[in-house]
Amino acid sequence: MTTGFNYPAMQGTADELIKYFGMPAVLRRVSTSPTDRPCVIAIIEFNPREQASELANPTDRKIVMSPLDPTTGLVMEVPPDDELDALVTFVQPMGAVPVVLEILPLTCKPKMTAPAGVNCLWEFTVRR
């Protein structure tokens, strides 16, 4: 008999790697009373887009986000939503009082990577 792959351990490893290479952030639910949910993200790719007809050149950023809540260590109850959430990043390294660096809208529907149904990470793009 063969032993199966330990998917929950893979979830923990993915979380540790995102924490190591990433930074704390917040998913802000944009509504009449905004709510912030702490998360840990890593920006893995910057894609500047040059548009000749515009004064500003937006930069898309590919984000990987741990599915684990950094305060509880449990899987987040509410997944990221491209229509309702914005990603808030902070000046690094964070001090006792976090200073907001950017508020970035999500530009695509978040993609869950979940082998065998165990969510290991969320992947999405934001734009500035």
RACOR-V761249 format. One record per run of one state. SS is the DSSP state (alpha for helix, beta for strand, coil for the rest). FROM is the first residue (numbers start at 1). TO is the last residue. If there is no record, write none. Layout:
SS&FROM&TO + SS&FROM&TO
//
This chain:
coil&1&6 + alpha&7&21 + coil&22&22 + beta&23&29 + coil&30&34 + beta&35&48 + coil&49&58 + beta&59&65 + coil&66&67 + beta&68&68 + coil&69&74 + beta&75&75 + coil&76&84 + beta&85&90 + coil&91&99 + beta&100&106 + coil&107&110 + beta&111&113 + coil&114&114 + alpha&115&117 + coil&118&120 + beta&121&127 + coil&128&128
//
